[in-house]
Amino acid sequence: MTKKETVRFVKLKGCIAKLITSPPVGQLIGWVFSDNIPSFGTRIDTRNDVSETVKASIFWRTYESTEIRFIKHYLRSDLDVIELGASIGVVSSHIAQKLCAGCKLVCVEANPYIYKSIHDNLAKNASSTKCYIEQAAISYSNNEDGKTDFYMGETNLLSSLNPTEGMKVQAEATTLTAIISKYKIGQYALVMDIEGGELEIILHDHNALANCQQIIAELHVSTDGGVKFGIDDLIRLLIDKHEFALRALRGPVCVFERNSV
């Protein structure tokens, strides 16, 4: 049975969130906590290229709040985890704290400027977990040199393979299959928030999802070959094509589990 969580008072919550995560508030929070912001039992190092708005979001628990809630409630602790779109390592830290001894966590992030943040936050919050950081972008249509164009947004929340007004950089390109092979992953759970890049995996990397037992993902409206796929389309593909069952849904964030029926 799918648990669908209703998002209520969206406009009101949006106004409040905008107020409490304003840059002056974030600057004050950073100063009070010496840029080590508390987040659901962790401490997040925000000294390296983290905006004041993101600092405030972490403190007020609006930063990836649904993903963190789902990880705490649903993520299996007995599986290796591949995280696509690790950003500064907030969600990564919560994943690592959930895992049993001996499980691996592979964090994939394309933005080269926040590598140190991921490393420092995992070292601070997940010292007993086997953590690996792969600086690359998931892409199935690469340049000849094995790189792909990556666009950096105003904050670490906005980076994407899709053209934006942000700065374009070259990132190493990889695939989910390549990550599984490199780190010798067997059965695993997949956590991802890659701003639409999930569509390529769903459409073109069937083998990579064959051993995936669980997915926690923020889904995005995307296009492939000029065809638009909405969030409902992505859910349907994961259910019909890859034989997952939808277990929980809140807005665009979903929990899927391998359908054993």
C-alpha positions, 0 to 999 in steps of 0.5 A: 500500500502506498502512503501518500502524504498531503502537503498542506498550506503550501503558499503559507509555508512558502512565505514563512520559509522565505522569511526565515531562510533569508540571507541575514537570518542565515548569516546570523545562524552561521555566526552563532554556530560557527558554521557548524549547523545542527540538523536532525542530530548531525552537525553540518559544516557550511564553511565551504561555498555554502550560501546564507540561505542554505545555512538557514534552511539546514537550521530550520530543517527545510533543507531536503526535509522530505528526503531526510524524513523518508531516509530515517523512516524507510531506508534499509540499513542492511544495503549498500547505498548509492547517492546521486546528487550528494551536494554538500553531504547533508543527506549523505550524513543521514544515510551514513548514520542509518547504515549497518556496519560494513555497508558502503555509501557511494556519494556522486556529485558533479560540482567540483567546488563542494567536494571538500564540504561532502568530505568534511561532513561525512568525516564529521558525521559518518566516521564508522561508515565506508564512504566514497565520493565520486566527483562526476555527473550521471550522463548517458550522452557524453563528449568524446573526452568522457566529460559532460557540460554541467551548469552550476546554479546560484546555490548548491541546490540548483546545479544541473545538466540542463542549461541554466543561467548558471556557470557552465563547467566540464564534469567527468561523466559516468553512469549508474552501471559504471558506479556499480562496477567500480565500487563492486556493488551488489544489491543496493538502495538508490537515493537520488536528486539529480534535477531530471537526470533520473530520466536517463537512468530509468530509460537507458540503464535497465541493468543498473536497476536490476539489483536495486532493492529500494529507491528514494528519489525526488523526481522532476519533469524531464524530456528525452528526445523531445518527449516530455515526461511528467512525474506520474510518467516516471512513477509509472515507468519505475512500476511497469518497466522496472517492477518497483512498488511505490511505498510512499509519496510526498510531493515529488519525493517518492519511496519505491521498493522492489516488487516481490510479488 
